[in-house]
Amino acid sequence: MALAQTLFQSQLITVERIDHSFHVPPGGLWDDQSDRHSINFVERGSFSITVGRQHWTVGQTEILVTVPGMAYQCRERVGSEGARHGVCLDVCFSERSRDAVEGMRVEALRDRTPVVAVNNRRAYLQQRLAAHLDAGQDRLALDLIAGELLHSTLTDATPCRRRYKASRLRWYANRVDQARQELDEQYASDHSLAGLARTAGMSSYHFARIFRELSGLPPHRYLVRRRLNAAAERLRDGASVTDTCYAVGFGSLSHFVHAFHAARGMTPSEFRSNPSGDAAPFFCRVSAAT
């Protein structure tokens, strides 16, 4: 068997690192059947995957997606003699995560099996996931990153036109992360695209494009969602609708009510009266922790 090391576990996800150095069957070919919904990055090496009569090569530019009951054959492509065996980072979703991504079901991963390309957004999320695993067990951050990864896998089937080099991706990721932190922590303040871009050292439209590509939302929508999440927390604590509106940064009560209803399926007053009826999915919530 391959060596599976559990790096993180919550009610929603389990993250494992699989070292195939401990699993080298005769001929290098083995049959497997998945028992879970998972998204798997190859950190080292590459593999040949066969499902039915179709074949794929999965390396660091592809993701292996599995669902329960998916039968496949796998052969590790070790390469030259003495090369190290493959290592995979697996994000596995529990039954409790089934309805956790903006009303979509984890079962929809079946439409993405077995191979999805690593585009710039998924590479960014892989980098964030690894960084948080190295930094410590921030449960909220890791759950949210996994949710973003699942959302990206479910909704974005378009091929990546151009992958950034690792150094370029790190440069962009650092600036997007700084902007996200500013919007998360100072959500009630006035923000402008020009100001965020200036801080990032980029032109306004270039910054907007990169932010949307990596975070999955334009800067303004990201800020609105952060404000709505802060508003929900205030309303849950008993704050009035009007006070909440202006405290989280909205300049118009009608705009706040419309945006809240669109996001939560109920008006702020209805939510305040029955916060337990909030159907907003956990994974879609924006947090400074991510």
N, C-alpha and C positions, 0 to 999 in steps of 0.2 A: 504494500500500500504506500501511496505517497504520504509524506508527513504534512499534516494539517495543523497549523498553529492558529488558535483563535486570538485575534488581536483586539477585538471589541465585540461586545454583545449588549443589546438593549431589547426592549419589547418589540421593536420594529425591525431591526436588522442584526445580522452577524457578519463580521468582517474576518476573513481567514486568509492566511498566506499558505499556499500549497507548494511544497518543495518536491519536485518530481525526481530529485536525485535518489529518493528512497523507493521509487517505483519504476523499475526497468524490467518489464516482462520479457520472456524470450521472443525475439523478433521485433521487440519494441512496439508491438501493437496490442491494444487492449480494448475490450468492450465495456461500455459504461451505460448507466441509465440514471438520469438526474432525478432527485426526489424533492427539488425545490426550485423556486424562482430565483435566479441569480444573474448577476452581471459580472463578468470575469475579465480582468486585465492581465495581459502577459507582461510581466516585469522583466523576464529574461527568457531567451530561447524562442522556439516556435513549434507549432503543432499542426499536423494534418488531421482534419476533422471530416468524418464521413457520416452523413445522415441519409439513410435510404440509399439512393444512387447518386447523391450530390456530394461534392468534395470541396473543401475550403482549406486554405492555409491561414492559420491564426498566429500572428506575431504581435509586435508592439504597435502596429498600426490598425489592429482589429480588436474587437471585443467579442468574447463568446457569451451568448445569451442562452440560458437554459430554463426550462419549465418542468414541473413534475411529470414523469413518464417519458421524457424525451430520451430515446435510445440513440446512441452514437458510438462510432469507433474512433479511437484516437491513436495516433502514432506521433511520438516525439521526434522532431527533426533536430537531432543533436549536432549535426554538422561534422566538422573535422574531428579526428581522433583526439580524445582528451578534452574536448569542449565540455563546458559545464551544462548540466541539465536545466530544464526550464523551471521557472518560478512564476506562480500566478497569484494575483490579489483578487479574492472573490468577495463580492458584496451580495449577501443572501437575504431575502426579504421574508419575514415571518407572516403568518396568517393575519396578525393584527395590522399589518401594513396594507391589506388588500384594497381598502378604499381611501388610502391616505394621500393620493396625489390628485388634487383638483377634480374630484369626481370620477377620475379614471380608475380602472381596476388593474391590479398587478397582473391579472391573467392575460391582459392585452399584450404582455411580452411574447406570447405565443406567435404573434404576427411579426415579431422581430427576430425569431430564432433562425439559424443558430449564430449568425455572424453579422455584426454591425461595425461600420468603420469608426475609427477614433478620429473625430473631427476636433477642431480647436477647442470647442466648449467642453467636450468630454475629456480631452487632455488636461484642460484647466481644472476640471473637477477631480480627476485622478491625482493631480498635483496637490490640490487642497486636501483631499482625503489622506494622502500619504503624510502631508505636513501635520495634520491634526492627530494622526495616529502616533507620529513621532513625538509630538508636543505633550500628549497626555490624553486622558479619558474625558474629553468634553462631550458628554452624551448628546446634548442638544445640537451642538455643531455637527457632529458626525451623522446624526439622524437627518438633519436638514441637507447636508451635502449629498447623502445617499438619495434623498428625495429629489434633489435637483438632477442627479444622475439618472434616476428612473424616469423623471419627466422628460429629460432630453432624449432618452432612448425610445420612449413611447411616441413622442411627437415629432421628432426631427429625423426623417428618413432620407433627406437630401444628402448627396455626397459632398464632402468637403472639397472646395475648389483648390484651396492652397493651405497646407499645413505649415504652421509657423515652426521655425527651428526652436530647439529647446531654450536657447538663450533669449530669443525674441519673445517666446511665450512667457518666460519668467519675468521679463521686463514689463510686458503688458499686464500680467497677472498682478504684479506688485502695485501697479497704478490703479487697476480696477479694484483691488482689495482696499486700498487707501480710500478711494471714493466711496465704496460700500460702507466702510467704517464711519466715514464722515456723515453719510446719509442716515445710517442706523443710529448714531449717537446724537446727531443734531437734527433730527427729523422735523422739529417744530420751527427751525430757522428757515429763512429764505435762501434758496439755492438757485444758481443759474448754470446753464450748460457751459457758458464761457468761463465761469469761475472754477468749476470742477476740472475743465480741460486745462486751464492755466496751471492749476496745482499739479496736474498730471504731466505737464510739459508737452502737451499735444494740442493740435488744432481742435476746434470745437467738434467738427463733423467727424474727424478721425476718431476722437475720443468716444463720441456717441456710438459709432459703429463698433468699436472694439468692446465697449462696455456692454452693448446689447449682445454681441456675439458670445462673450464669455459668461455673463451673468444670466442671460436669457431674457432680459427685459431692458427697454430703454431707460435711461436714468430717471426720467420723470415718472414713469409707471412704477419703477422700483421704489421711489420716494413715496408715492401715493399708497402703495401697499404697506410700506413701513408705518406710515401715519395711521392707516386703518387698523393695523394690528395693535398699535399703541392706544387707539381709540377704544378698541374692544376691551383692552385691559382696564381702562378707566371706567368704562360703562359697567363692567363686571364688578368694579369696586363701588359702584353707586353714584358716580359723577353724573351731572346733568348733561343732556345732549348738547345744549348750547355751550356750556363750559368746555366740554370735551372737544367740540368742533374747533374752537380757537386755540385750545391748549396744545393740540397736536399739529397745528400749522395750517389748517384750512382757513381761507379767507371768506368763505361763503357758506352759510348754513345749508342752503339748498344743494350746493355742490357736494357737501359732506354727506347729506342724507342720500343723495342719488348714488354716490360712489360706494357708500357703505351697503346699501341695499343690493347693488350690483355684485358686490364681493361676497356678502354673507347671506343673501336671500331673505333678508328681513330689514326693517328700518332700525335705526339706532334705538328708538323708543321701544320697539318690540324686543330687541336684543337685551336692553337694560332690564326689561320686565321678566325675561326668560333667558338668561345667558346659557343655561344648560341646553337650550335648543339649538345652540350654534353648531352648524353642520360644516363649518370651514375645516378643510383637511389639515392635519398637522404638518405634512411635508411642505405645503405651499407657503407656510408662514415665514416671513422675512425676519431675521434676527441678526443682531450684531455678532452673535456667536459664530456665524458662518463666515 
